[in-house]
Amino acid sequence: MSAPHEHAVQLRWSDPDSLGHVNHARALSLIEDARLAMAEGAPGDRGLILARLEVDYLRQLYYRVGERLCVRSTVTRLGTKSLTLRQELVQDDEVAIRASVVMVLFDFATDASRAMTDEERDHWSRFTEG
């Protein structure tokens, strides 16, 4: 059965800017933390590189001491050498940031993309839509 990956993230006191909302670049590191957690337990050498990142900032994120937010990540496409994720950072039960992320499987020894193994496909299939 497939389901989105959910990862709790903690805002840090250094994340907000002078206006009191979380800086846009700092928010991307929270989404990255969720991708790293999602990859844990994946077979192989974890040779994944970021190839594309498209971000929609839908509402402001606010820093609140001790508040934990959720990043929901779903695999929307499994290709031969890449996968696409939709990631949503949620605050107050509303999506504040939505990202579309393309990750490419990469062999650092040959400096080239590589095909996804069956074991890797099984791992990432757990997080597909539907």
Sequence and secondary structure as in RCSB ss.txt:
>XXXX:A:sequence
MSAPHEHAVQLRWSDPDSLGHVNHARALSLIEDARLAMAEGAPGDRGLILARLEVDYLRQLYYRVGERLCVRSTV
TRLGTKSLTLRQELVQDDEVAIRASVVMVLFDFATDASRAMTDEERDHWSRFTEG
>XXXX:A:secstr
    EEEEEE  TTSB TTSBB HHHHHHHHHHHHHHHHTT SS   EEEEEEEEEE S  B  TT EEEEEEEE
EEE SSEEEEEEEEEETTEEEEEEEEEEEEEETTTTEE    HHHHHHHHTTB  
